[in-house]
């Protein structure tokens, strides 16, 4: 199975779907801005740059698997921080 095809089931809307919603986009960008590297850049390259995990891995001199794992960790960090922000309001 191609790593780009791997889907993580999530009963709620994915981060990528939330980005499409203009109201959520700014909140996501604020949280993304504060993520540490390389998570911030990998997530941005994948979602906004629409690069494959293979291409991202090549940019960083790493493997395709590294890019995939790093992206999913960034995605999870974003989700956690967005949830924290919701509960603070």
C-alpha positions as a Markdown table, in Angstrom:
| # | Residue | x | y | z |
|---|---|---|---|---|
| 1 | Unk | 0.0 | 0.0 | 0.0 |
| 2 | Unk | 1.3 | 3.4 | -1.0 |
| 3 | Unk | 2.1 | 5.6 | 2.1 |
| 4 | Unk | 0.3 | 8.5 | 0.4 |
| 5 | Unk | -2.9 | 6.5 | 0.4 |
| 6 | Unk | -2.9 | 5.7 | 4.2 |
| 7 | Unk | -5.9 | 7.2 | 5.9 |
| 8 | Unk | -6.3 | 7.6 | 9.7 |
| 9 | Unk | -9.9 | 7.1 | 10.6 |
| 10 | Unk | -11.3 | 10.1 | 12.5 |
| 11 | Unk | -15.0 | 10.4 | 13.5 |
| 12 | Unk | -14.6 | 14.1 | 13.6 |
| 13 | Unk | -13.6 | 16.4 | 10.7 |
| 14 | Unk | -10.0 | 16.1 | 9.7 |
| 15 | Unk | -7.6 | 19.0 | 10.1 |
| 16 | Unk | -7.5 | 19.2 | 6.3 |
| 17 | Unk | -11.3 | 19.5 | 6.1 |
| 18 | Unk | -11.2 | 22.2 | 8.8 |
| 19 | Unk | -8.7 | 24.2 | 6.8 |
| 20 | Unk | -11.3 | 24.5 | 4.0 |
| 21 | Unk | -13.6 | 26.3 | 6.5 |
| 22 | Unk | -12.6 | 30.0 | 6.5 |
| 23 | Unk | -13.5 | 30.4 | 10.2 |
| 24 | Unk | -11.3 | 27.6 | 11.3 |
| 25 | Unk | -8.5 | 28.4 | 8.9 |
| 26 | Unk | -7.2 | 31.3 | 11.0 |
| 27 | Unk | -7.2 | 29.4 | 14.2 |
| 28 | Unk | -5.4 | 26.5 | 12.5 |
| 29 | Unk | -2.8 | 28.9 | 11.1 |
| 30 | Unk | -2.2 | 30.4 | 14.5 |
| 31 | Unk | -1.6 | 27.0 | 16.1 |
| 32 | Unk | 0.5 | 25.8 | 13.1 |
| 33 | Unk | 2.7 | 28.9 | 13.4 |
| 34 | Unk | 3.6 | 27.8 | 16.9 |
| 35 | Unk | 4.4 | 24.2 | 16.1 |
| 36 | Unk | 8.1 | 23.3 | 16.3 |
| 37 | Unk | 10.1 | 22.4 | 13.3 |
| 38 | Unk | 10.1 | 20.1 | 11.3 |
| 39 | Unk | 6.4 | 19.5 | 12.1 |
| 40 | Unk | 5.3 | 22.9 | 11.0 |
| 41 | Unk | 7.1 | 22.7 | 7.6 |
| 42 | Unk | 6.2 | 19.1 | 6.9 |
| 43 | Unk | 2.5 | 19.8 | 7.6 |
| 44 | Unk | 2.6 | 22.9 | 5.5 |
| 45 | Unk | 4.3 | 21.2 | 2.6 |
| 46 | Unk | 1.9 | 18.3 | 2.6 |
| 47 | Unk | -1.4 | 20.3 | 3.0 |
| 48 | Unk | -0.7 | 23.6 | 1.4 |
| 49 | Unk | 2.1 | 22.6 | -1.0 |
| 50 | Unk | 0.4 | 19.3 | -1.9 |
| 51 | Unk | 3.7 | 17.4 | -2.0 |
| 52 | Unk | 3.9 | 13.7 | -1.6 |
| 53 | Unk | 5.6 | 12.1 | 1.4 |
| 54 | Unk | 8.3 | 11.0 | -1.0 |
| 55 | Unk | 9.0 | 14.6 | -2.1 |
| 56 | Unk | 8.9 | 15.9 | 1.5 |
| 57 | Unk | 11.4 | 13.2 | 2.5 |
| 58 | Unk | 13.7 | 14.1 | -0.3 |
| 59 | Unk | 13.6 | 17.8 | 0.7 |
| 60 | Unk | 14.7 | 16.9 | 4.2 |
| 61 | Unk | 17.2 | 14.2 | 3.1 |
| 62 | Unk | 15.0 | 11.7 | 5.0 |
| 63 | Unk | 12.8 | 8.7 | 4.0 |
| 64 | Unk | 9.3 | 8.7 | 2.8 |
| 65 | Unk | 8.3 | 7.0 | 6.0 |
| 66 | Unk | 9.9 | 9.7 | 8.1 |
| 67 | Unk | 7.9 | 12.3 | 6.3 |
| 68 | Unk | 4.7 | 10.4 | 6.8 |
| 69 | Unk | 5.3 | 9.9 | 10.5 |
| 70 | Unk | 6.3 | 13.5 | 11.0 |
| 71 | Unk | 3.2 | 14.7 | 9.2 |
| 72 | Unk | 0.9 | 12.6 | 11.3 |
| 73 | Unk | 2.6 | 13.7 | 14.5 |
| 74 | Unk | 2.1 | 17.3 | 13.4 |
| 75 | Unk | -1.5 | 16.6 | 12.6 |
| 76 | Unk | -2.1 | 15.1 | 16.0 |
| 77 | Unk | -0.4 | 18.1 | 17.7 |
| 78 | Unk | -2.6 | 20.5 | 15.8 |
| 79 | Unk | -5.7 | 18.6 | 16.8 |
| 80 | Unk | -4.7 | 18.5 | 20.4 |
| 81 | Unk | -3.9 | 22.2 | 20.5 |
| 82 | Unk | -7.1 | 23.2 | 18.7 |
| 83 | Unk | -9.1 | 21.1 | 21.3 |
| 84 | Unk | -7.2 | 22.9 | 24.1 |
| 85 | Unk | -8.1 | 26.3 | 22.6 |
| 86 | Unk | -11.8 | 25.3 | 22.4 |
| 87 | Unk | -11.9 | 24.4 | 26.0 |
| 88 | Unk | -10.2 | 27.7 | 27.1 |
| 89 | Unk | -12.9 | 29.7 | 25.5 |
